[in-house]
Amino acid sequence: MKPFRKNVAVAIDGGGIRGVIATRALSMLERHLRTPVHNVFRLAAGTSTGSIISAGIASGLTAVELHRLYVSLGDSIFKKSWRTFFWPLTLYRYPHGALAKALQESIGDRKMGDFWSANPRTDVVITTFDLLSNKTCFIKPWKPDYQDWPVIMAILASSTVPTYFPIVAGRYVDGGVGSYANPCYLAAYEAQFCLKWDPRETTLISLGTGRSPNAVRPGQPERYMAWEWLAPTLDAFLASAEDQQVHLVDTFFQDLDFRRFQVDLNETIPMDDPRQIPKLIEYGEKMGTMILNDQLDGAIGIKPKPIPRQD
């Protein structure tokens, strides 16, 4: 693995229980560096499950502790009940209680501004979508509007996948609603234009939570009923948006040491299926090996063909 530059940032995608992949990979990186990840990353950006990991890093949790949290709490957070049995007749499938309790025990009563007043300070970017204003909010510890936000509230707001969890404060839902399921572009922008880090002295590690296989098979789409388009359309939107963010960083931050890591899943793994944790750990070990060997995701380096001149 190439040495990191002076300033190091991490950006972590959304994906529910598939955060196991990112935490396992980070724990392997942590062991390789022989220091907790909190000592490495001074900027952490995350969406949805990525917000849990990013805030955990900034709070001083080790990657091993975060991985243990995911593995041990999957069954309680995504516990089947009458809500899941009767969904979609219910408003949501899982209450926030188990996740909020786990966050309280791990992170405590920290407010976002505490990350900025700590020594050393850590910048954290957490995304959430405000349904009332119809825009994405970027929750940061140095912004006056968010300094008094409890960190737990910011995480829950970012992690509230519509239909899975109840809306926070009557307005906030998952930060991946929009273009930020992959926050690597946000992290690159934050580093260069907000923190004023020289990109030639900056390393950005971007971690995915698994690229799902193509759900559409040849000959199938022409027979789809209206409701059957929902899953493949959503998968296509998310995959396209995630790779688009990689392309933006690769194109507009060329002096940045940008390292994007992603694993291709052999099967579709829902964000709320803790039974898949053993498989997710295996994928995480694969990603960790990729990090240690600088095996970047294939989405990096894809350049558009130039438009031919019209003489």
QUIUR-V979842 format. One record per run of one state. SS is the DSSP state (~ for helix, > for strand, _ for the rest). FROM is the first residue (numbers start at 1). LEN is the number of residues. If there is no record, write none. Layout:
BEGIN
ss=SS from=FROM len=LEN
ss=SS from=FROM len=LEN
END
This chain:
BEGIN
ss=_ from=1 len=6
ss=> from=7 len=6
ss=_ from=13 len=3
ss=~ from=16 len=18
ss=_ from=34 len=3
ss=~ from=37 len=3
ss=_ from=40 len=3
ss=> from=43 len=5
ss=_ from=48 len=1
ss=~ from=49 len=10
ss=_ from=59 len=4
ss=~ from=63 len=15
ss=_ from=78 len=4
ss=~ from=82 len=5
ss=_ from=87 len=7
ss=> from=94 len=1
ss=_ from=95 len=2
ss=~ from=97 len=11
ss=_ from=108 len=3
ss=> from=111 len=1
ss=~ from=112 len=6
ss=_ from=118 len=5
ss=> from=123 len=8
ss=_ from=131 len=4
ss=> from=135 len=6
ss=_ from=141 len=9
ss=> from=150 len=1
ss=~ from=151 len=9
ss=_ from=160 len=5
ss=> from=165 len=1
ss=_ from=166 len=2
ss=> from=168 len=1
ss=_ from=169 len=3
ss=> from=172 len=3
ss=_ from=175 len=9
ss=~ from=184 len=11
ss=_ from=195 len=4
ss=~ from=199 len=3
ss=> from=202 len=6
ss=_ from=208 len=3
ss=> from=211 len=1
ss=_ from=212 len=9
ss=~ from=221 len=3
ss=_ from=224 len=2
ss=~ from=226 len=27
ss=_ from=253 len=4
ss=> from=257 len=5
ss=_ from=262 len=2
ss=> from=264 len=1
ss=_ from=265 len=9
ss=~ from=274 len=19
ss=_ from=293 len=19
END
